[in-house]
Amino acid sequence: MQPLRLLPLFKERPWGVRTLAPWFPAERPEASIGEAWFTVNENPVAGGTTFGDAIAADPEALLGRNARGGLCPLLVKILFTSERLSVQVHPDDEYAAQHHSSLGKTEAWHVVGATEKAELGIGFRRPLDRAEAIAAARSGAIEDLLDWRPTTVGDTWLIPAGTVHAIGAGVTAVEIQENSDITYRLYDYGRPRELHLDHGFTVADLKPYGINNETVPIAPGRDRLTTCRYFTLERWRIRDGLDFSPGAGYYHLIIVLDGAGTLAEQPTERGHVWFVPAASDEFQLTLPGGTALVAYTSLVDTTAFGMKP
């Protein structure tokens, strides 16, 4: 079994962009594209078929021993913003299962493009009570109560379920998240879209954000960017080639950030997203001088690519 290159599904968003270069320079969107999705079942796979068909054919071989429900538990996106996203919040697994029969949504952003004034709103500048927060959402004052932080290329931010957040204009980010599309909008700058104040303020953490998003070097050219119960995200700076050895028991997701080379003897370059099945055969990733993100579901650092801690 060999890795699958997943082709993007582009999603129109009011805060999106009209050019996707340098990530997808051949695309000429007719509408504002805000997101490229990669690991939902509808995603096409290079060479034909869909990701969902591949999973259905052998769920355990693709997703590992804990495969459930015929769905990849992690969703990879690339986000492109020209305006601020809505102020929003996501539920945890328990609440999402009870109200939507869905996974919850903990996510992480790795910033790969940012204008000089790029910023993210994460948590609140001071603790709020529920009544004050609801009133602020209705009046628009919630925008100024958010803790807006400057961000730049290379930053990584873990956003647990319940964290009130927004992404500002001029940001391109790779997002790794639970495979859920449950979003409660709390404020949307007057855009004519539904708000979800009852659900949203039931699950929202109304305190300041307190996570230390420190990058941890774990081997030469290898950094752990963030880890949580759902995934670990690493950045690899690759001098030459890496040999994949099977046996980890879980899948890996590889997102090429820059450089060009081959993966399992197939050409690869910036913007390519690869799914490495849990039962993948041996292969080599050759990306001289390039950089890739690698996500997987183990809390123990992967050794599948020979980059041992």
N, C-alpha and C positions, 0 to 999 in steps of 0.2 A: 504494500500500500504506500502511495506516494503523497506528498503534500499537495494541497489544492490551492490554486490562486483564486481568490474571491474577487469578483468584479463589483464595482460600486453601484449602489442604488442611490440616485440623487434625489434629495427631498427639497421641495420649494418651501422657503420661509420668508416672511416679510422683512426680516433683518439680515437676509443673506446677501450674496455678492453675484455679480454678473460675469466675472472671469475667475476661473479656477486654477490658473497658472500660479506657480510652477508645478502644482500637484497633478493636475489633469489638463495639460495645455491644449490637447486636441478637442476638448469639450467646448461647445459654443452654446451655452444655455440661453433659452428664450425667456426665462424667468429668473428671479433671484434664488440662488441655491444656497441653503444654509447648512446642509448636512449631507455627507456621503456615508451610507450604511454598508456594513460588510458581512455581518454574521447572522442575519435573519434567514429563515428558510427560503425566502423568495430570491435571495442573492444568486445571480448566475455564477457559474464556475467556468473558468477558462477552459476551452475545449468542449463545452456543452454541458447539459443538465443543470440542476440547481443544487444549492447547498442542502436544502431540505431532502431532495431525492437521495443525495449521498448519505446523509444521516440515516434515513429510513432503511437503506440497504443493509447497514450494519452499525447500529447505534453504539454498541460497546467498542468496536474497533475504532470509531472516530472519536467518541467522547470519553471513553474510558469506563472503568468498572462501575462508576457511580452514575452512569447515564440515566436520565429520567426524562420522559415526556417527549422525546424526539426533537429537542430544542437545545441549541448551544447555550449554556448558561451565561456566557459573556457576549456582549455586543460591542463591536469596534465601530467607532464613528470618526470622521474628520469634520470639524466644525469650522465654518467661515462666517465672520460677522462684519457687517457694515454699520449696524446700529446696535443699541443695547437689546439684549434678550429680555423677556418678561422677568419680573421678580417671581420666583417659583420655589417649590419645595416638592420632594418626592417621599412617598411612604416607605416604611420598612416592610420586610417580608410578611410579618404577621398581619399588618393592616391591609396590605395589598391583596393578600390571599383572601381575607375576610370580605373585602368590598369589591374586588375586581377579578378574583380567581387568577391572580398574576403574581410574579415575583415583585419584590420591592425594587428600589433603585438606589444603591450606593454606587458612586462613580468617581473617576479620577480624570483630571485634565493634564495633559502634557503640552505645554505651549510650544508651537513650532513656527509661529509667525506672529509678530506684534508691532504695531505702530508705536511711535514715541510716547503717546499718551494712553496706551492700552491699559485697561484696568478690569478688575473683577470685583464684584460685590459678593462678600462671603460673610454670613452671620451679621450681627448687629453691633453698632458701636457701643451700646449699653444694653443691659437686660430690659426687656419689655414685658408687660403683662398682656394677657390675651385681649382684653378690651382695648387697650391702647394700640396694639398691633392691628386689630381689625379696623379700627377707626383710621389708622394711618394708611392702610391699604385702600380704603374707600376714598380718602382725600388725596392720595398720591404722595403723602409725606413719607411713606415707607421707603421711597427711593433714596431720600437723604438720611434715613436712619440706618441703612445698610452700611457695612464697613467696606468701602471701596479701596482696593489695594492696587498699586501699580504692578504690572507683570511684564515679563520679558521672555524672550526665547530661552528655553531650557528649564523654565519653572515647571514644577509639578504640584498639583493641588488635589488632595483627597477630599471628596465631598460626601460624607456619610448621609444616609437617608435621614431626613428631618432637618438638614441644614438649609436655611433660606439663602438663596443665591441668585446671581445674575451675571452674565458675561457682557462686558462692554464692547464697543465698536473696535474694529481693527485687530481682531484676534483670530488666529488660526490655531486650532488645538486638536490633538488626537485625544479622543475620549474612550476610556475603557469603563464599562458599566455592567451591572446586572442586565440581563436581556429583558427589559421592561420598557414600556412607553407610557408609564403612568406619571403624569406631571400635573401638579396643582398650581395653576397660575394665580398669583396673589395681586399682581398689578401689571398692566400692559401698556402704559403710556398713552391711553386713549385708543389703542387699536381695537377694532370691533371683534374681539374674541372673548369667549366665555371665561369667567373667573370661577375659582373653586375655593371660596373662603371657608366654608364649613369644613370640608375635608382638610384643606390646607392648614388651617390653624389648629386642627385637632392633632396633626402630626408634627407641626413645626417646633423646632428648638428656638426659643426666643432669646437666647443668650449670645454673647460674642463667640466667635470661632476661635478654638484653642488648639488646633493641631499644629505640631511642628513638622513641616514638610521638608525635612532635611534629606538631602541626597547622601546615600551611604556607599562609599567605594567598597566593593567586595572582591575584586580581582583587577589586574591591569586591564584597562579598557572596559570594565564592567561595573555599572552602578545600579544599586537598588534605589528606584525612585519613590516607590511607596508599596505598602503591603497592608492588607486587611483580610478579613475572614473569607472574602470572595475571590481575591486575586492578588498576585504579586506582579508588579510592573518594573522591568529593568530597561536600561539603555546600554547598548553594546556598541563600542567603537572598534571596528573590525579591521585589523591590519592586513589580513590576507584571507584565509579560509577557515571554516569551522566544520568539524565532522559531527553529524548527529548520530547518536547511538540509541537504539530503541530500548524500551524497558521501563520508562518512567511511570507508565500507567495512567497518564493524563495527557491532554492535548496542549499544544503551544500555539500562540498567535504571534506572527512576526510582521511588523509594520516597517517598511523600508523608508527611512527619513531622508537619506541622501546617498549618493554613490550609485554605481551600477555594477552588476556582476551576474552570477547565476545562483539559482537555488534548485537543487535536484536536477541539474543540467538544463534548467529552463531560464531564459533571460529574466532579470529582475532589475528594478530601478525605483526611484522615489515614487511614493504613492501606492506601491504594490502591497497588498495584504495577503499573507499566506496562512493557511490553517494546516498545522502539522498534526495529523491524527495520532491518537494515543498509541495505535498499533502501526505507526509508520515504519517503513523500512529505513535502513541507513541511507544517508545522503550527505552532500556537502553544500554548505553555504559559502560562496566566494563573493566578497564585496570589498575589494581592496580600498582602504581609506574611507569606507562608508560607515554609516550609522544606522542602527535599527533599534526599534523598541520590541521587547519580547514580553508577552503576558502569559500567565499560566495560573492554575487554580491551587497550587501547592503553597503552603506557608514555609516549606523547606526549600532553600535555593536549589534550582534545577542544576543537574550535572549532565543533562542529556547532550549538550553541545561541547563538552570537553573544557568549558571555561569554569574550572573548579574554584570554589571560594578559597 
